Amino acid sequence: MNKIFLFIILVVAGVSAILIFANKTNIKMPDLKGESTSSDQTQVLTPTQVVSEPSVNSPTVSPTPEENKISKAVIKTSKGDITLTLFSDKAPNTVKNFSDKVKSGFYNNLTFHRVEDWVIQGGDPSGNGTGGGKMPTELNSEPFIVGSLGVARGQDIKVSNDAQFFITKTDASWLNNQYTNFGIVTSGMDVVKKIEIGEKILGISIGN
């Protein structure tokens, strides 16, 4: 009799335990993040896209070690030669672009279309200052002094012309950090000062 009574107590206790456990599993735990509605959900804002010229957004090919050794250019004119040191370390992509055009003969027989008391400018395939493509401006810390070799550009400081270059005849510090400076005249400033509008570039050679 006692054994039967004990068995019944154990069965009842077991059933009770099962019921309690089942009830506990249906209890909803508080949401520590807080419940949100469509009106207060955080919105992920995408950054504004900057639209630039396609040529500027195109991948830039880094110069190879051999191309980085390019450090000299000689511009031949009927007035004489202009020898320049190129800043391959300060404006590597500009120097590469320039050297690639030189190797292809791009500048042969083009002219200096702009001559002023402080600058000469040439290399325009159109011959009037309107030609050439686009490339990224490559600013650096080199100051524009007598004989500096720079790249022409329009209103957008980020976009430079990929063909037209200029050489300063005087100090031009107002150009500092505004235009790509990629070289300096080491000999032939007397030739630079003799250049007239329409003077032809007979050829350009580059080397180390």
N, C-alpha and C positions, 0 to 999 in steps of 0.2 A: 504493500500500500504506500509506504513512504517512498519507494522507488518510483512508482507511477506519478505521485504528487511532485516529486523533484523533476521528473521528465517534463511534466506539463509546464512547470515554472521556467525551465530552460527554453522550451519551445516559444512560450509567450515572450520571454526576454529577447530571443533571437528575432522574432517577427517585429517587435518594437524597435529594435536596433536598425533593422532593414528599412522600416518606414521613416525613422528619423534621418537616416542617411539620404534616402530618396528626396526628402523635403529640402535638405540642405543643398543638394545639387541643383535645385531650381531657384535658389536665391541669386539675384542679379547683383554682382559686385559694383561698387561705385566706379564711374569713369573718371580716372585721375586727370585726364586731358580736358574734361568738360565736354558736354554735348554741344555740338555746333549745328547751326542751321545754314541754309543757303545764303542768308543775309550777313553772317559774320565770319564766313570762311575766309582764310587768308588767300589772297590772289597772288599768283606768281607773275610778276611783270617781266616781260622780255626787254632787253636793252634796245634802244633805238639804233637802227642800222644806219651806218654812215655810207652813203653812196658816193663813190669816187669814180674817176675815169678808169675804164677797163684796163688800160695799159699800166696804171699805177697799182692796181690790185693784183696784177698778174705776178706769179712767183718770181722772185729775183734769184738768178743763178749766181752763186758765190764764185768769185774768181779762183782758179786753181793756183797752187803754189808757184807755178811757172809764170802765170799771169800777174801774180802779185810782185814779181821781180821787175816788171815794167817800170822804169823810172825816168825815161828820157824821151823827148820828142823834138824833132827838128822840122819847122815849117819853112818850106822853100818858096820864096817870092822873087819877082824880078828885081826887087830892091835889096835882096840879100836873104840870109838865113836867120831864123829866130829859134834859138835853142831853149828848151824848157825842161825843168825837172818836174815830174809828175808825182802827185801825192797818192801813191798806190795804197798807203796805209790809212790815209785820212778819208779818201773817197774811192774805195776799191771798185765799186760797181760803175761809177762814172768813168774812171780810167779804163775799165774793161770795155765799156760801150764805145769810148773814144778810140781805143786801140783796134777794136773790131772794125769800126768804120774806116780807120786808116788802112788796115790790111786789105779791105775790100776795094780800096781806091775811091771810096765815097767822096772824099774832099778834093780830089784832083780837079783842077780848073774851076772850082767854085770861087766865089769872090768875097771880099770884105765889103759888105753893103752899108755899113755904118762906120763913120769916122768922125769923132768929135775931139775936142781938145784934151779930154781925159780918158778916152777909150777907143778901141777899134773892135769891131764885131764882124764875124764871118761864119762860113760853114753852112749857110742856108741854101738848101737845094733849089728854092724858088728865087733866090737872089734879091729878095726885097724885105726880108724880116718876117715873112708870114709862113715860111715852110718849116718842115721838121716834125717829128713825132713827139711823144710825151714819155717821160720817165720820172721816177721819184727824185725829189730834191735830196741831196746828201750833205746836210749842214755839218760843219766842224768848226774847230776853234782857230783855224788859220785866218789871219787878218788880211784884208784886201789892201795891198800896198802897191807901190810902183812895180809893174810887171806881173801882177797876179793874173792867173788864168781861171776864168769863171764860166758858168753856164747860164745862158739866157733863160728867162721864164716869163710867164704872164702874171696875172693878179694872184693866183693861188700859189702860196709859198711852197706847198707840198708837191707841186707839179712843175717840172722843168722841161725845157726843150731837149730832145735827144740828139740834136745836130749842131745847133748854133752855140758858138763859144765866143768869149770876149777876152781881151787883154787890157788891163788898166795902164794908162800912161802916167797917172798921178796917184797919190794916196786916195783911197775911196773907202774910208772907214764906215760910211753909212751903209755899205753893202755887207758888213760883217754880220754873220749869223742870219743873213737874208737870202743869200745865193750860194750855190755850191762852188767852193774854191778847190780846184783840183790840180793846181800847178803854179809854177813861178818861172819867169824868164831868167835864165842864167847868163845868156849873152845874146846880143842882137836888139837891145832896147833902142839903139839908133835906127835900126830897121823899122821897128814898130812905129817910131815917130815919123818915118817917111811914107808910111802906108797911106794911100789915097782911096777914096770911094771907087770901087770897081776893080781894085788891085786883085789879081788872080792868085789863088793858092796853087802853085805849080805842082806841089806834092807835099806829103808829110811822111816822115819816117819815125819809127819808134824803136826803142832798144833799152838795154839795161844800163 
